Amino acid sequence: MEKLNLKEEARKLIDKLPDNSTWDDLMYEIYVRQVVEAGLADSNAGKITSVKEVRAKFGLPE
């Protein structure tokens, strides 16, 4: 994955927020972006667990 310019990406994120956004709104958007990127990196690195394995681990029906 191409490394993105953090400042540029932060500006894009801020520009997408409504004018009446709060600091909490901004922090939430940053958090979601960070979690999604971390998940994609884990997936690309093969660090995944199948749904079947998770269900078995927690005793959930398939």
CNS distance restraints for C-alpha pairs under 8 A (distance, minus, plus):
assign (resid   4 and name CA) (resid   8 and name CA) 7.86 0.50 0.50
assign (resid   4 and name CA) (resid   9 and name CA) 7.06 0.50 0.50
assign (resid   5 and name CA) (resid   9 and name CA) 6.20 0.50 0.50
assign (resid   6 and name CA) (resid  10 and name CA) 6.02 0.50 0.50
assign (resid   7 and name CA) (resid  11 and name CA) 6.16 0.50 0.50
assign (resid   8 and name CA) (resid  12 and name CA) 6.33 0.50 0.50
assign (resid   9 and name CA) (resid  13 and name CA) 6.22 0.50 0.50
assign (resid  10 and name CA) (resid  14 and name CA) 6.18 0.50 0.50
assign (resid  11 and name CA) (resid  15 and name CA) 6.03 0.50 0.50
assign (resid  12 and name CA) (resid  16 and name CA) 6.39 0.50 0.50
assign (resid  13 and name CA) (resid  17 and name CA) 6.86 0.50 0.50
assign (resid  13 and name CA) (resid  29 and name CA) 7.56 0.50 0.50
assign (resid  13 and name CA) (resid  30 and name CA) 7.93 0.50 0.50
assign (resid  14 and name CA) (resid  26 and name CA) 7.14 0.50 0.50
assign (resid  17 and name CA) (resid  21 and name CA) 6.38 0.50 0.50
assign (resid  17 and name CA) (resid  26 and name CA) 7.69 0.50 0.50
assign (resid  21 and name CA) (resid  25 and name CA) 5.87 0.50 0.50
assign (resid  21 and name CA) (resid  26 and name CA) 7.21 0.50 0.50
assign (resid  22 and name CA) (resid  26 and name CA) 6.52 0.50 0.50
assign (resid  23 and name CA) (resid  27 and name CA) 6.11 0.50 0.50
assign (resid  24 and name CA) (resid  28 and name CA) 6.04 0.50 0.50
assign (resid  25 and name CA) (resid  29 and name CA) 6.31 0.50 0.50
assign (resid  26 and name CA) (resid  30 and name CA) 6.27 0.50 0.50
assign (resid  27 and name CA) (resid  31 and name CA) 6.07 0.50 0.50
assign (resid  28 and name CA) (resid  32 and name CA) 6.14 0.50 0.50
assign (resid  29 and name CA) (resid  33 and name CA) 6.15 0.50 0.50
assign (resid  30 and name CA) (resid  34 and name CA) 6.10 0.50 0.50
assign (resid  31 and name CA) (resid  35 and name CA) 6.15 0.50 0.50
assign (resid  32 and name CA) (resid  36 and name CA) 6.11 0.50 0.50
assign (resid  33 and name CA) (resid  37 and name CA) 6.16 0.50 0.50
assign (resid  34 and name CA) (resid  38 and name CA) 6.14 0.50 0.50
assign (resid  35 and name CA) (resid  39 and name CA) 6.11 0.50 0.50
assign (resid  36 and name CA) (resid  40 and name CA) 6.18 0.50 0.50
assign (resid  37 and name CA) (resid  41 and name CA) 6.16 0.50 0.50
assign (resid  38 and name CA) (resid  42 and name CA) 6.19 0.50 0.50
assign (resid  39 and name CA) (resid  43 and name CA) 6.11 0.50 0.50
assign (resid  40 and name CA) (resid  44 and name CA) 6.08 0.50 0.50
assign (resid  41 and name CA) (resid  45 and name CA) 6.16 0.50 0.50
assign (resid  42 and name CA) (resid  46 and name CA) 6.24 0.50 0.50
assign (resid  42 and name CA) (resid  47 and name CA) 4.98 0.50 0.50
assign (resid  42 and name CA) (resid  48 and name CA) 6.88 0.50 0.50
assign (resid  43 and name CA) (resid  47 and name CA) 5.56 0.50 0.50
assign (resid  43 and name CA) (resid  48 and name CA) 5.83 0.50 0.50
assign (resid  49 and name CA) (resid  53 and name CA) 6.41 0.50 0.50
assign (resid  49 and name CA) (resid  54 and name CA) 6.87 0.50 0.50
assign (resid  50 and name CA) (resid  54 and name CA) 6.45 0.50 0.50
assign (resid  51 and name CA) (resid  55 and name CA) 6.10 0.50 0.50
assign (resid  52 and name CA) (resid  56 and name CA) 6.21 0.50 0.50
assign (resid  52 and name CA) (resid  62 and name CA) 6.83 0.50 0.50
assign (resid  53 and name CA) (resid  57 and name CA) 6.11 0.50 0.50
assign (resid  54 and name CA) (resid  58 and name CA) 6.32 0.50 0.50
assign (resid  55 and name CA) (resid  59 and name CA) 5.79 0.50 0.50
assign (resid  55 and name CA) (resid  60 and name CA) 4.66 0.50 0.50
assign (resid  55 and name CA) (resid  61 and name CA) 6.54 0.50 0.50
assign (resid  55 and name CA) (resid  62 and name CA) 6.58 0.50 0.50
assign (resid  56 and name CA) (resid  60 and name CA) 6.18 0.50 0.50
assign (resid  56 and name CA) (resid  61 and name CA) 7.79 0.50 0.50
